């Protein structure tokens, strides 16, 4: 029974390891893009506040909020994958 369990879990461990590595690369790329993107959104929001264009301020704030949500969800997915790997090992 232990041999069958090891045979079944081995491919799952390999797939989760590859997914963990890919998510880590995606998160690193997101951090670079988010740094520049959030800076740009902040500048545009400040300009919109100065010109009193409130709809644009709302749009920029919504985009920034969406970016934060995507970053948090990516990190959460990585935590789920790593906890799954720990359970299988």
C-alpha positions in Angstrom: 0.0 0.0 0.0 2.9 2.4 0.8 4.5 1.7 -2.6 1.2 2.5 -4.4 0.8 5.7 -2.4 4.4 6.8 -3.3 3.8 6.0 -7.0 0.5 8.0 -7.0 1.9 11.0 -5.1 5.2 11.3 -7.0 3.6 12.9 -10.2 1.5 15.2 -8.1 4.6 16.4 -6.2 6.4 17.0 -9.5 3.5 19.0 -10.9 3.0 21.1 -7.8 6.8 21.8 -7.7 6.7 23.1 -11.3 3.6 25.1 -10.5 5.2 26.6 -7.4 8.3 27.6 -9.5 6.1 29.2 -12.2 4.0 31.1 -9.7 7.2 32.4 -8.1 8.4 33.7 -11.4 5.0 35.3 -12.1 5.0 37.0 -8.7 8.5 38.4 -9.3 7.4 39.8 -12.7 4.2 41.2 -11.1 6.3 43.0 -8.5 8.4 44.7 -11.1 5.3 45.7 -13.2 3.3 46.7 -10.2 6.0 49.0 -8.9 6.1 51.0 -12.1 2.4 50.7 -12.7 1.4 51.9 -9.2 3.8 54.8 -9.5 2.3 55.8 -12.8 -1.3 55.4 -11.4 -0.4 57.6 -8.4 1.0 60.3 -10.7 -2.0 60.2 -12.9 -4.4 60.3 -9.9 -2.6 63.3 -8.5 -2.9 65.1 -11.8 -6.6 64.2 -12.0 -7.1 65.6 -8.4 -5.4 68.8 -9.4 -7.6 69.2 -12.4 -10.7 68.0 -10.4 -11.5 65.2 -12.7 -13.1 62.9 -10.2 -14.2 60.1 -12.6 -10.6 59.6 -13.6 -9.5 59.5 -10.0 -12.0 56.8 -9.4 -10.8 54.8 -12.4 -7.2 55.1 -11.3 -8.1 54.1 -7.8 -10.0 51.1 -9.1 -7.1 50.0 -11.3 -4.7 50.3 -8.3 -7.2 48.2 -6.2 -7.4 45.6 -8.9 -3.6 45.4 -9.0 -3.4 44.9 -5.3 -6.1 42.2 -5.4 -4.2 40.4 -8.2 -0.9 40.5 -6.2 -2.6 39.1 -3.1 -4.4 36.4 -5.0 -1.1 35.3 -6.6 0.6 35.1 -3.2 -2.4 33.2 -1.8 -2.2 30.6 -4.7 1.5 30.1 -4.0 0.8 29.5 -0.3 -1.9 26.9 -1.2 0.5 25.1 -3.5 3.4 25.1 -1.0 1.0 23.8 1.8 -0.1 21.1 -0.6 3.5 20.1 -1.2 4.2 19.9 2.5 1.1 17.7 3.0 2.2 15.3 0.3 5.7 15.0 1.5 
